[in-house]
Amino acid sequence: MLVEYFIDHYGKNVGKKFRKISAGTLELLQAYDWPGNIRELQNVVERAVVLSDGDTFYVDESWLQWEAPQISRSTAFLPTMLRQEKK
């Protein structure tokens, strides 16, 4: 329901009307964890509205590739280093 609202909202802004959402897109959106919450969803839908051709809304799978940030070696041992400094 929320995705449909955003599609309609952003579609009106750019003069597009979508008749359907691709089945793969629905599955992709439902399976994704959305670490950026509603703002991330808004951004993905807005981008897809602009880039979708025709009357079918779709989201490119590569837009939802989220990777956990890598912890550098220097910060990984920060708690240990702080404890040593206190001694």
PyMOL Python script that loads the backbone (N, CA, C, O; Angstrom):
from pymol import cmd

cmd.read_pdbstr("""\
ATOM      1  N   MET A   1       0.817  -1.181   0.000  1.00  0.00           N
ATOM      2  CA  MET A   1       0.000   0.000   0.000  1.00  0.00           C
ATOM      3  C   MET A   1       0.878   1.268   0.000  1.00  0.00           C
ATOM      4  O   MET A   1       0.611   2.226  -0.725  1.00  0.00           O
ATOM      5  N   LEU A   2       1.913   1.242   0.821  1.00  0.00           N
ATOM      6  CA  LEU A   2       2.811   2.381   0.900  1.00  0.00           C
ATOM      7  C   LEU A   2       3.564   2.579  -0.421  1.00  0.00           C
ATOM      8  O   LEU A   2       3.746   3.706  -0.880  1.00  0.00           O
ATOM      9  N   VAL A   3       3.990   1.483  -1.012  1.00  0.00           N
ATOM     10  CA  VAL A   3       4.692   1.564  -2.299  1.00  0.00           C
ATOM     11  C   VAL A   3       3.771   2.161  -3.359  1.00  0.00           C
ATOM     12  O   VAL A   3       4.196   3.007  -4.146  1.00  0.00           O
ATOM     13  N   GLU A   4       2.529   1.729  -3.382  1.00  0.00           N
ATOM     14  CA  GLU A   4       1.570   2.269  -4.340  1.00  0.00           C
ATOM     15  C   GLU A   4       1.369   3.770  -4.144  1.00  0.00           C
ATOM     16  O   GLU A   4       1.268   4.521  -5.115  1.00  0.00           O
ATOM     17  N   TYR A   5       1.314   4.202  -2.886  1.00  0.00           N
ATOM     18  CA  TYR A   5       1.180   5.633  -2.601  1.00  0.00           C
ATOM     19  C   TYR A   5       2.368   6.405  -3.170  1.00  0.00           C
ATOM     20  O   TYR A   5       2.188   7.416  -3.849  1.00  0.00           O
ATOM     21  N   PHE A   6       3.583   5.927  -2.891  1.00  0.00           N
ATOM     22  CA  PHE A   6       4.778   6.613  -3.376  1.00  0.00           C
ATOM     23  C   PHE A   6       4.847   6.612  -4.903  1.00  0.00           C
ATOM     24  O   PHE A   6       5.236   7.609  -5.510  1.00  0.00           O
ATOM     25  N   ILE A   7       4.474   5.508  -5.513  1.00  0.00           N
ATOM     26  CA  ILE A   7       4.479   5.440  -6.984  1.00  0.00           C
ATOM     27  C   ILE A   7       3.536   6.491  -7.551  1.00  0.00           C
ATOM     28  O   ILE A   7       3.890   7.209  -8.486  1.00  0.00           O
ATOM     29  N   ASP A   8       2.348   6.580  -6.991  1.00  0.00           N
ATOM     30  CA  ASP A   8       1.371   7.569  -7.451  1.00  0.00           C
ATOM     31  C   ASP A   8       1.879   8.991  -7.222  1.00  0.00           C
ATOM     32  O   ASP A   8       1.792   9.842  -8.107  1.00  0.00           O
ATOM     33  N   HIS A   9       2.405   9.235  -6.031  1.00  0.00           N
ATOM     34  CA  HIS A   9       2.897  10.566  -5.676  1.00  0.00           C
ATOM     35  C   HIS A   9       4.023  11.020  -6.604  1.00  0.00           C
ATOM     36  O   HIS A   9       3.952  12.100  -7.191  1.00  0.00           O
ATOM     37  N   TYR A  10       5.056  10.198  -6.732  1.00  0.00           N
ATOM     38  CA  TYR A  10       6.194  10.578  -7.571  1.00  0.00           C
ATOM     39  C   TYR A  10       5.855  10.506  -9.055  1.00  0.00           C
ATOM     40  O   TYR A  10       6.419  11.247  -9.861  1.00  0.00           O
ATOM     41  N   GLY A  11       4.941   9.620  -9.412  1.00  0.00           N
ATOM     42  CA  GLY A  11       4.499   9.549 -10.799  1.00  0.00           C
ATOM     43  C   GLY A  11       3.827  10.838 -11.235  1.00  0.00           C
ATOM     44  O   GLY A  11       4.063  11.320 -12.343  1.00  0.00           O
ATOM     45  N   LYS A  12       2.992  11.398 -10.373  1.00  0.00           N
ATOM     46  CA  LYS A  12       2.332  12.671 -10.679  1.00  0.00           C
ATOM     47  C   LYS A  12       3.359  13.785 -10.849  1.00  0.00           C
ATOM     48  O   LYS A  12       3.200  14.655 -11.706  1.00  0.00           O
ATOM     49  N   ASN A  13       4.408  13.760 -10.036  1.00  0.00           N
ATOM     50  CA  ASN A  13       5.441  14.792 -10.121  1.00  0.00           C
ATOM     51  C   ASN A  13       6.162  14.801 -11.460  1.00  0.00           C
ATOM     52  O   ASN A  13       6.596  15.855 -11.926  1.00  0.00           O
ATOM     53  N   VAL A  14       6.294  13.633 -12.083  1.00  0.00           N
ATOM     54  CA  VAL A  14       7.018  13.557 -13.362  1.00  0.00           C
ATOM     55  C   VAL A  14       6.094  13.262 -14.542  1.00  0.00           C
ATOM     56  O   VAL A  14       6.559  13.057 -15.663  1.00  0.00           O
ATOM     57  N   GLY A  15       4.787  13.240 -14.289  1.00  0.00           N
ATOM     58  CA  GLY A  15       3.822  13.034 -15.369  1.00  0.00           C
ATOM     59  C   GLY A  15       3.729  11.606 -15.876  1.00  0.00           C
ATOM     60  O   GLY A  15       3.504  11.378 -17.064  1.00  0.00           O
ATOM     61  N   LYS A  16       3.902  10.638 -14.972  1.00  0.00           N
ATOM     62  CA  LYS A  16       3.809   9.230 -15.360  1.00  0.00           C
ATOM     63  C   LYS A  16       2.688   8.549 -14.591  1.00  0.00           C
ATOM     64  O   LYS A  16       2.417   8.876 -13.436  1.00  0.00           O
ATOM     65  N   LYS A  17       2.044   7.597 -15.252  1.00  0.00           N
ATOM     66  CA  LYS A  17       1.000   6.794 -14.618  1.00  0.00           C
ATOM     67  C   LYS A  17       1.327   5.328 -14.862  1.00  0.00           C
ATOM     68  O   LYS A  17       1.465   4.897 -16.007  1.00  0.00           O
ATOM     69  N   PHE A  18       1.450   4.570 -13.787  1.00  0.00           N
ATOM     70  CA  PHE A  18       1.774   3.148 -13.896  1.00  0.00           C
ATOM     71  C   PHE A  18       0.506   2.328 -13.684  1.00  0.00           C
ATOM     72  O   PHE A  18      -0.276   2.591 -12.771  1.00  0.00           O
ATOM     73  N   ARG A  19       0.318   1.338 -14.538  1.00  0.00           N
ATOM     74  CA  ARG A  19      -0.862   0.483 -14.440  1.00  0.00           C
ATOM     75  C   ARG A  19      -0.609  -0.738 -13.567  1.00  0.00           C
ATOM     76  O   ARG A  19      -1.534  -1.297 -12.979  1.00  0.00           O
ATOM     77  N   LYS A  20       0.664  -1.147 -13.491  1.00  0.00           N
ATOM     78  CA  LYS A  20       0.982  -2.330 -12.682  1.00  0.00           C
ATOM     79  C   LYS A  20       2.407  -2.254 -12.156  1.00  0.00           C
ATOM     80  O   LYS A  20       3.240  -1.486 -12.637  1.00  0.00           O
ATOM     81  N   ILE A  21       2.651  -3.081 -11.149  1.00  0.00           N
ATOM     82  CA  ILE A  21       3.975  -3.232 -10.567  1.00  0.00           C
ATOM     83  C   ILE A  21       4.458  -4.629 -10.942  1.00  0.00           C
ATOM     84  O   ILE A  21       3.722  -5.602 -10.782  1.00  0.00           O
ATOM     85  N   SER A  22       5.669  -4.733 -11.430  1.00  0.00           N
ATOM     86  CA  SER A  22       6.156  -6.051 -11.831  1.00  0.00           C
ATOM     87  C   SER A  22       6.192  -6.993 -10.624  1.00  0.00           C
ATOM     88  O   SER A  22       6.488  -6.571  -9.507  1.00  0.00           O
ATOM     89  N   ALA A  23       5.891  -8.260 -10.860  1.00  0.00           N
ATOM     90  CA  ALA A  23       5.860  -9.263  -9.793  1.00  0.00           C
ATOM     91  C   ALA A  23       7.226  -9.392  -9.125  1.00  0.00           C
ATOM     92  O   ALA A  23       7.308  -9.529  -7.904  1.00  0.00           O
ATOM     93  N   GLY A  24       8.276  -9.350  -9.901  1.00  0.00           N
ATOM     94  CA  GLY A  24       9.627  -9.439  -9.357  1.00  0.00           C
ATOM     95  C   GLY A  24       9.949  -8.267  -8.444  1.00  0.00           C
ATOM     96  O   GLY A  24      10.634  -8.425  -7.433  1.00  0.00           O
ATOM     97  N   THR A  25       9.457  -7.100  -8.802  1.00  0.00           N
ATOM     98  CA  THR A  25       9.672  -5.913  -7.972  1.00  0.00           C
ATOM     99  C   THR A  25       8.956  -6.056  -6.641  1.00  0.00           C
ATOM    100  O   THR A  25       9.523  -5.727  -5.599  1.00  0.00           O
ATOM    101  N   LEU A  26       7.740  -6.532  -6.656  1.00  0.00           N
ATOM    102  CA  LEU A  26       6.999  -6.726  -5.403  1.00  0.00           C
ATOM    103  C   LEU A  26       7.725  -7.701  -4.484  1.00  0.00           C
ATOM    104  O   LEU A  26       7.860  -7.452  -3.286  1.00  0.00           O
ATOM    105  N   GLU A  27       8.189  -8.803  -5.047  1.00  0.00           N
ATOM    106  CA  GLU A  27       8.931  -9.786  -4.252  1.00  0.00           C
ATOM    107  C   GLU A  27      10.216  -9.178  -3.687  1.00  0.00           C
ATOM    108  O   GLU A  27      10.558  -9.398  -2.525  1.00  0.00           O
ATOM    109  N   LEU A  28      10.908  -8.426  -4.507  1.00  0.00           N
ATOM    110  CA  LEU A  28      12.153  -7.793  -4.101  1.00  0.00           C
ATOM    111  C   LEU A  28      11.921  -6.799  -2.964  1.00  0.00           C
ATOM    112  O   LEU A  28      12.660  -6.799  -1.979  1.00  0.00           O
ATOM    113  N   LEU A  29      10.913  -5.965  -3.095  1.00  0.00           N
ATOM    114  CA  LEU A  29      10.624  -4.963  -2.074  1.00  0.00           C
ATOM    115  C   LEU A  29      10.196  -5.606  -0.753  1.00  0.00           C
ATOM    116  O   LEU A  29      10.539  -5.109   0.320  1.00  0.00           O
ATOM    117  N   GLN A  30       9.457  -6.694  -0.831  1.00  0.00           N
ATOM    118  CA  GLN A  30       9.003  -7.375   0.384  1.00  0.00           C
ATOM    119  C   GLN A  30      10.140  -8.126   1.074  1.00  0.00           C
ATOM    120  O   GLN A  30      10.147  -8.243   2.299  1.00  0.00           O
ATOM    121  N   ALA A  31      11.083  -8.628   0.314  1.00  0.00           N
ATOM    122  CA  ALA A  31      12.167  -9.432   0.881  1.00  0.00           C
ATOM    123  C   ALA A  31      13.286  -8.575   1.480  1.00  0.00           C
ATOM    124  O   ALA A  31      14.050  -9.049   2.321  1.00  0.00           O
ATOM    125  N   TYR A  32      13.380  -7.328   1.053  1.00  0.00           N
ATOM    126  CA  TYR A  32      14.472  -6.457   1.489  1.00  0.00           C
ATOM    127  C   TYR A  32      14.263  -6.010   2.935  1.00  0.00           C
ATOM    128  O   TYR A  32      13.125  -5.789   3.349  1.00  0.00           O
ATOM    129  N   ASP A  33      15.350  -5.872   3.716  1.00  0.00           N
ATOM    130  CA  ASP A  33      15.264  -5.515   5.138  1.00  0.00           C
ATOM    131  C   ASP A  33      15.053  -4.029   5.405  1.00  0.00           C
ATOM    132  O   ASP A  33      14.643  -3.675   6.511  1.00  0.00           O
ATOM    133  N   TRP A  34      15.306  -3.165   4.469  1.00  0.00           N
ATOM    134  CA  TRP A  34      15.133  -1.726   4.581  1.00  0.00           C
ATOM    135  C   TRP A  34      15.874  -1.125   5.765  1.00  0.00           C
ATOM    136  O   TRP A  34      15.252  -0.591   6.683  1.00  0.00           O
ATOM    137  N   PRO A  35      17.205  -1.207   5.749  1.00  0.00           N
ATOM    138  CA  PRO A  35      17.971  -0.621   6.844  1.00  0.00           C
ATOM    139  C   PRO A  35      17.828   0.900   6.923  1.00  0.00           C
ATOM    140  O   PRO A  35      18.049   1.490   7.980  1.00  0.00           O
ATOM    141  N   GLY A  36      17.463   1.530   5.818  1.00  0.00           N
ATOM    142  CA  GLY A  36      17.265   2.981   5.799  1.00  0.00           C
ATOM    143  C   GLY A  36      15.827   3.379   6.061  1.00  0.00           C
ATOM    144  O   GLY A  36      15.480   4.556   5.966  1.00  0.00           O
ATOM    145  N   ASN A  37      14.988   2.412   6.389  1.00  0.00           N
ATOM    146  CA  ASN A  37      13.584   2.632   6.709  1.00  0.00           C
ATOM    147  C   ASN A  37      12.812   3.325   5.589  1.00  0.00           C
ATOM    148  O   ASN A  37      13.090   3.110   4.410  1.00  0.00           O
ATOM    149  N   ILE A  38      11.851   4.148   5.961  1.00  0.00           N
ATOM    150  CA  ILE A  38      10.932   4.746   4.991  1.00  0.00           C
ATOM    151  C   ILE A  38      11.645   5.676   4.019  1.00  0.00           C
ATOM    152  O   ILE A  38      11.253   5.772   2.856  1.00  0.00           O
ATOM    153  N   ARG A  39      12.665   6.349   4.470  1.00  0.00           N
ATOM    154  CA  ARG A  39      13.385   7.257   3.571  1.00  0.00           C
ATOM    155  C   ARG A  39      14.072   6.494   2.456  1.00  0.00           C
ATOM    156  O   ARG A  39      14.109   6.951   1.314  1.00  0.00           O
ATOM    157  N   GLU A  40      14.606   5.351   2.781  1.00  0.00           N
ATOM    158  CA  GLU A  40      15.241   4.532   1.747  1.00  0.00           C
ATOM    159  C   GLU A  40      14.196   4.056   0.749  1.00  0.00           C
ATOM    160  O   GLU A  40      14.435   4.076  -0.458  1.00  0.00           O
ATOM    161  N   LEU A  41      13.034   3.627   1.247  1.00  0.00           N
ATOM    162  CA  LEU A  41      11.949   3.199   0.364  1.00  0.00           C
ATOM    163  C   LEU A  41      11.524   4.338  -0.550  1.00  0.00           C
ATOM    164  O   LEU A  41      11.362   4.135  -1.753  1.00  0.00           O
ATOM    165  N   GLN A  42      11.342   5.525  -0.001  1.00  0.00           N
ATOM    166  CA  GLN A  42      10.972   6.686  -0.805  1.00  0.00           C
ATOM    167  C   GLN A  42      11.986   6.935  -1.911  1.00  0.00           C
ATOM    168  O   GLN A  42      11.612   7.155  -3.063  1.00  0.00           O
ATOM    169  N   ASN A  43      13.257   6.902  -1.567  1.00  0.00           N
ATOM    170  CA  ASN A  43      14.308   7.164  -2.555  1.00  0.00           C
ATOM    171  C   ASN A  43      14.329   6.122  -3.655  1.00  0.00           C
ATOM    172  O   ASN A  43      14.501   6.457  -4.827  1.00  0.00           O
ATOM    173  N   VAL A  44      14.155   4.860  -3.286  1.00  0.00           N
ATOM    174  CA  VAL A  44      14.153   3.784  -4.280  1.00  0.00           C
ATOM    175  C   VAL A  44      12.954   3.937  -5.214  1.00  0.00           C
ATOM    176  O   VAL A  44      13.091   3.804  -6.430  1.00  0.00           O
ATOM    177  N   VAL A  45      11.786   4.216  -4.650  1.00  0.00           N
ATOM    178  CA  VAL A  45      10.585   4.364  -5.481  1.00  0.00           C
ATOM    179  C   VAL A  45      10.715   5.581  -6.390  1.00  0.00           C
ATOM    180  O   VAL A  45      10.386   5.507  -7.574  1.00  0.00           O
ATOM    181  N   GLU A  46      11.188   6.691  -5.852  1.00  0.00           N
ATOM    182  CA  GLU A  46      11.341   7.891  -6.675  1.00  0.00           C
ATOM    183  C   GLU A  46      12.294   7.633  -7.839  1.00  0.00           C
ATOM    184  O   GLU A  46      12.010   8.019  -8.974  1.00  0.00           O
ATOM    185  N   ARG A  47      13.402   6.992  -7.565  1.00  0.00           N
ATOM    186  CA  ARG A  47      14.375   6.668  -8.617  1.00  0.00           C
ATOM    187  C   ARG A  47      13.747   5.760  -9.670  1.00  0.00           C
ATOM    188  O   ARG A  47      13.918   5.974 -10.870  1.00  0.00           O
ATOM    189  N   ALA A  48      13.022   4.749  -9.210  1.00  0.00           N
ATOM    190  CA  ALA A  48      12.410   3.797 -10.135  1.00  0.00           C
ATOM    191  C   ALA A  48      11.329   4.461 -10.980  1.00  0.00           C
ATOM    192  O   ALA A  48      11.186   4.141 -12.160  1.00  0.00           O
ATOM    193  N   VAL A  49      10.565   5.382 -10.392  1.00  0.00           N
ATOM    194  CA  VAL A  49       9.531   6.097 -11.151  1.00  0.00           C
ATOM    195  C   VAL A  49      10.183   6.859 -12.305  1.00  0.00           C
ATOM    196  O   VAL A  49       9.704   6.818 -13.438  1.00  0.00           O
ATOM    197  N   VAL A  50      11.256   7.539 -12.009  1.00  0.00           N
ATOM    198  CA  VAL A  50      11.941   8.325 -13.033  1.00  0.00           C
ATOM    199  C   VAL A  50      12.506   7.424 -14.133  1.00  0.00           C
ATOM    200  O   VAL A  50      12.445   7.768 -15.314  1.00  0.00           O
ATOM    201  N   LEU A  51      13.052   6.275 -13.745  1.00  0.00           N
ATOM    202  CA  LEU A  51      13.735   5.420 -14.714  1.00  0.00           C
ATOM    203  C   LEU A  51      12.862   4.355 -15.373  1.00  0.00           C
ATOM    204  O   LEU A  51      13.272   3.765 -16.373  1.00  0.00           O
ATOM    205  N   SER A  52      11.674   4.096 -14.838  1.00  0.00           N
ATOM    206  CA  SER A  52      10.787   3.076 -15.421  1.00  0.00           C
ATOM    207  C   SER A  52      10.176   3.594 -16.716  1.00  0.00           C
ATOM    208  O   SER A  52       9.730   4.738 -16.798  1.00  0.00           O
ATOM    209  N   ASP A  53      10.164   2.724 -17.729  1.00  0.00           N
ATOM    210  CA  ASP A  53       9.547   3.056 -19.009  1.00  0.00           C
ATOM    211  C   ASP A  53       8.224   2.315 -19.126  1.00  0.00           C
ATOM    212  O   ASP A  53       8.062   1.240 -18.549  1.00  0.00           O
ATOM    213  N   GLY A  54       7.307   2.861 -19.846  1.00  0.00           N
ATOM    214  CA  GLY A  54       6.035   2.196 -20.070  1.00  0.00           C
ATOM    215  C   GLY A  54       5.112   2.335 -18.878  1.00  0.00           C
ATOM    216  O   GLY A  54       5.251   3.250 -18.066  1.00  0.00           O
ATOM    217  N   ASP A  55       4.163   1.411 -18.785  1.00  0.00           N
ATOM    218  CA  ASP A  55       3.164   1.501 -17.722  1.00  0.00           C
ATOM    219  C   ASP A  55       3.411   0.514 -16.579  1.00  0.00           C
ATOM    220  O   ASP A  55       2.571   0.366 -15.692  1.00  0.00           O
ATOM    221  N   THR A  56       4.570  -0.163 -16.603  1.00  0.00           N
ATOM    222  CA  THR A  56       4.907  -1.112 -15.546  1.00  0.00           C
ATOM    223  C   THR A  56       6.041  -0.553 -14.692  1.00  0.00           C
ATOM    224  O   THR A  56       7.104  -0.190 -15.197  1.00  0.00           O
ATOM    225  N   PHE A  57       5.788  -0.495 -13.391  1.00  0.00           N
ATOM    226  CA  PHE A  57       6.784  -0.014 -12.441  1.00  0.00           C
ATOM    227  C   PHE A  57       7.724  -1.159 -12.089  1.00  0.00           C
ATOM    228  O   PHE A  57       7.275  -2.271 -11.812  1.00  0.00           O
ATOM    229  N   TYR A  58       9.017  -0.892 -12.099  1.00  0.00           N
ATOM    230  CA  TYR A  58       9.991  -1.912 -11.721  1.00  0.00           C
ATOM    231  C   TYR A  58      11.156  -1.277 -10.978  1.00  0.00           C
ATOM    232  O   TYR A  58      11.470  -0.102 -11.170  1.00  0.00           O
ATOM    233  N   VAL A  59      11.791  -2.072 -10.127  1.00  0.00           N
ATOM    234  CA  VAL A  59      12.972  -1.655  -9.382  1.00  0.00           C
ATOM    235  C   VAL A  59      14.105  -2.584  -9.780  1.00  0.00           C
ATOM    236  O   VAL A  59      13.942  -3.804  -9.799  1.00  0.00           O
ATOM    237  N   ASP A  60      15.232  -2.014 -10.092  1.00  0.00           N
ATOM    238  CA  ASP A  60      16.412  -2.792 -10.435  1.00  0.00           C
ATOM    239  C   ASP A  60      16.965  -3.431  -9.160  1.00  0.00           C
ATOM    240  O   ASP A  60      17.170  -2.747  -8.158  1.00  0.00           O
ATOM    241  N   GLU A  61      17.198  -4.712  -9.201  1.00  0.00           N
ATOM    242  CA  GLU A  61      17.686  -5.467  -8.040  1.00  0.00           C
ATOM    243  C   GLU A  61      18.995  -4.907  -7.481  1.00  0.00           C
ATOM    244  O   GLU A  61      19.228  -4.968  -6.274  1.00  0.00           O
ATOM    245  N   SER A  62      19.830  -4.375  -8.332  1.00  0.00           N
ATOM    246  CA  SER A  62      21.137  -3.873  -7.886  1.00  0.00           C
ATOM    247  C   SER A  62      21.014  -2.642  -6.978  1.00  0.00           C
ATOM    248  O   SER A  62      21.956  -2.313  -6.258  1.00  0.00           O
ATOM    249  N   TRP A  63      19.860  -1.961  -7.006  1.00  0.00           N
ATOM    250  CA  TRP A  63      19.673  -0.792  -6.152  1.00  0.00           C
ATOM    251  C   TRP A  63      19.513  -1.171  -4.687  1.00  0.00           C
ATOM    252  O   TRP A  63      19.656  -0.319  -3.810  1.00  0.00           O
ATOM    253  N   LEU A  64      19.222  -2.418  -4.413  1.00  0.00           N
ATOM    254  CA  LEU A  64      18.971  -2.854  -3.046  1.00  0.00           C
ATOM    255  C   LEU A  64      20.079  -3.744  -2.509  1.00  0.00           C
ATOM    256  O   LEU A  64      19.841  -4.552  -1.611  1.00  0.00           O
ATOM    257  N   GLN A  65      21.252  -3.612  -3.028  1.00  0.00           N
ATOM    258  CA  GLN A  65      22.400  -4.367  -2.544  1.00  0.00           C
ATOM    259  C   GLN A  65      22.995  -3.611  -1.374  1.00  0.00           C
ATOM    260  O   GLN A  65      23.698  -2.619  -1.567  1.00  0.00           O
ATOM    261  N   TRP A  66      22.724  -4.065  -0.170  1.00  0.00           N
ATOM    262  CA  TRP A  66      23.234  -3.393   1.014  1.00  0.00           C
ATOM    263  C   TRP A  66      24.299  -4.257   1.656  1.00  0.00           C
ATOM    264  O   TRP A  66      24.128  -5.463   1.834  1.00  0.00           O
ATOM    265  N   GLU A  67      25.397  -3.617   1.997  1.00  0.00           N
ATOM    266  CA  GLU A  67      26.479  -4.331   2.661  1.00  0.00           C
ATOM    267  C   GLU A  67      26.745  -3.667   4.003  1.00  0.00           C
ATOM    268  O   GLU A  67      26.714  -2.442   4.120  1.00  0.00           O
ATOM    269  N   ALA A  68      27.001  -4.476   4.998  1.00  0.00           N
ATOM    270  CA  ALA A  68      27.345  -3.942   6.317  1.00  0.00           C
ATOM    271  C   ALA A  68      28.661  -3.188   6.215  1.00  0.00           C
ATOM    272  O   ALA A  68      29.565  -3.616   5.498  1.00  0.00           O
ATOM    273  N   PRO A  69      28.778  -2.078   6.918  1.00  0.00           N
ATOM    274  CA  PRO A  69      30.037  -1.339   6.859  1.00  0.00           C
ATOM    275  C   PRO A  69      31.195  -2.168   7.404  1.00  0.00           C
ATOM    276  O   PRO A  69      31.047  -2.913   8.373  1.00  0.00           O
ATOM    277  N   GLN A  70      32.316  -2.024   6.777  1.00  0.00           N
ATOM    278  CA  GLN A  70      33.511  -2.752   7.200  1.00  0.00           C
ATOM    279  C   GLN A  70      34.176  -1.998   8.341  1.00  0.00           C
ATOM    280  O   GLN A  70      34.308  -0.775   8.288  1.00  0.00           O
ATOM    281  N   ILE A  71      34.586  -2.712   9.353  1.00  0.00           N
ATOM    282  CA  ILE A  71      35.283  -2.108  10.474  1.00  0.00           C
ATOM    283  C   ILE A  71      36.776  -2.202  10.190  1.00  0.00           C
ATOM    284  O   ILE A  71      37.313  -3.281   9.938  1.00  0.00           O
ATOM    285  N   SER A  72      37.422  -1.067  10.235  1.00  0.00           N
ATOM    286  CA  SER A  72      38.861  -1.090   9.961  1.00  0.00           C
ATOM    287  C   SER A  72      39.593  -1.688  11.156  1.00  0.00           C
ATOM    288  O   SER A  72      39.078  -1.711  12.274  1.00  0.00           O
ATOM    289  N   ARG A  73      40.764  -2.154  10.905  1.00  0.00           N
ATOM    290  CA  ARG A  73      41.572  -2.784  11.959  1.00  0.00           C
ATOM    291  C   ARG A  73      41.854  -1.824  13.101  1.00  0.00           C
ATOM    292  O   ARG A  73      41.867  -2.222  14.266  1.00  0.00           O
ATOM    293  N   SER A  74      42.078  -0.571  12.769  1.00  0.00           N
ATOM    294  CA  SER A  74      42.441   0.389  13.814  1.00  0.00           C
ATOM    295  C   SER A  74      41.283   0.649  14.777  1.00  0.00           C
ATOM    296  O   SER A  74      41.523   0.914  15.955  1.00  0.00           O
ATOM    297  N   THR A  75      40.043   0.579  14.312  1.00  0.00           N
ATOM    298  CA  THR A  75      38.907   0.819  15.201  1.00  0.00           C
ATOM    299  C   THR A  75      38.382  -0.465  15.819  1.00  0.00           C
ATOM    300  O   THR A  75      37.652  -0.417  16.809  1.00  0.00           O
ATOM    301  N   ALA A  76      38.735  -1.603  15.260  1.00  0.00           N
ATOM    302  CA  ALA A  76      38.235  -2.871  15.794  1.00  0.00           C
ATOM    303  C   ALA A  76      38.762  -3.125  17.203  1.00  0.00           C
ATOM    304  O   ALA A  76      38.093  -3.775  18.006  1.00  0.00           O
ATOM    305  N   PHE A  77      39.933  -2.626  17.503  1.00  0.00           N
ATOM    306  CA  PHE A  77      40.538  -2.862  18.803  1.00  0.00           C
ATOM    307  C   PHE A  77      40.440  -1.646  19.720  1.00  0.00           C
ATOM    308  O   PHE A  77      41.160  -1.570  20.716  1.00  0.00           O
ATOM    309  N   LEU A  78      39.577  -0.711  19.407  1.00  0.00           N
ATOM    310  CA  LEU A  78      39.446   0.506  20.186  1.00  0.00           C
ATOM    311  C   LEU A  78      39.100   0.244  21.645  1.00  0.00           C
ATOM    312  O   LEU A  78      39.747   0.823  22.517  1.00  0.00           O
ATOM    313  N   PRO A  79      38.104  -0.605  21.964  1.00  0.00           N
ATOM    314  CA  PRO A  79      37.827  -0.863  23.388  1.00  0.00           C
ATOM    315  C   PRO A  79      39.036  -1.392  24.144  1.00  0.00           C
ATOM    316  O   PRO A  79      39.277  -0.999  25.285  1.00  0.00           O
ATOM    317  N   THR A  80      39.792  -2.275  23.521  1.00  0.00           N
ATOM    318  CA  THR A  80      41.005  -2.817  24.149  1.00  0.00           C
ATOM    319  C   THR A  80      42.027  -1.717  24.373  1.00  0.00           C
ATOM    320  O   THR A  80      42.645  -1.640  25.435  1.00  0.00           O
ATOM    321  N   MET A  81      42.202  -0.879  23.384  1.00  0.00           N
ATOM    322  CA  MET A  81      43.172   0.206  23.492  1.00  0.00           C
ATOM    323  C   MET A  81      42.761   1.184  24.591  1.00  0.00           C
ATOM    324  O   MET A  81      43.618   1.676  25.325  1.00  0.00           O
ATOM    325  N   LEU A  82      41.476   1.472  24.713  1.00  0.00           N
ATOM    326  CA  LEU A  82      41.006   2.384  25.743  1.00  0.00           C
ATOM    327  C   LEU A  82      41.215   1.821  27.136  1.00  0.00           C
ATOM    328  O   LEU A  82      41.580   2.550  28.058  1.00  0.00           O
ATOM    329  N   ARG A  83      40.988   0.538  27.289  1.00  0.00           N
ATOM    330  CA  ARG A  83      41.209  -0.083  28.594  1.00  0.00           C
ATOM    331  C   ARG A  83      42.684  -0.029  28.993  1.00  0.00           C
ATOM    332  O   ARG A  83      43.013   0.181  30.161  1.00  0.00           O
ATOM    333  N   GLN A  84      43.560  -0.221  28.019  1.00  0.00           N
ATOM    334  CA  GLN A  84      44.991  -0.189  28.299  1.00  0.00           C
ATOM    335  C   GLN A  84      45.447   1.197  28.714  1.00  0.00           C
ATOM    336  O   GLN A  84      46.334   1.333  29.557  1.00  0.00           O
ATOM    337  N   GLU A  85      44.848   2.230  28.128  1.00  0.00           N
ATOM    338  CA  GLU A  85      45.218   3.597  28.449  1.00  0.00           C
ATOM    339  C   GLU A  85      44.801   3.979  29.866  1.00  0.00           C
ATOM    340  O   GLU A  85      45.455   4.802  30.507  1.00  0.00           O
ATOM    341  N   LYS A  86      43.710   3.381  30.357  1.00  0.00           N
ATOM    342  CA  LYS A  86      43.212   3.689  31.695  1.00  0.00           C
ATOM    343  C   LYS A  86      44.131   3.144  32.786  1.00  0.00           C
ATOM    344  O   LYS A  86      44.134   3.664  33.901  1.00  0.00           O
ATOM    345  N   LYS A  87      44.898   2.122  32.488  1.00  0.00           N
ATOM    346  CA  LYS A  87      45.755   1.472  33.498  1.00  0.00           C
ATOM    347  C   LYS A  87      46.919   2.302  33.883  1.00  0.00           C
ATOM    348  O   LYS A  87      47.724   1.889  34.718  1.00  0.00           O
TER     349      LYS A  87
END
""", "prot")
cmd.dss("prot")
cmd.show_as("cartoon", "prot")
cmd.util.cbc("prot")
cmd.orient("prot")
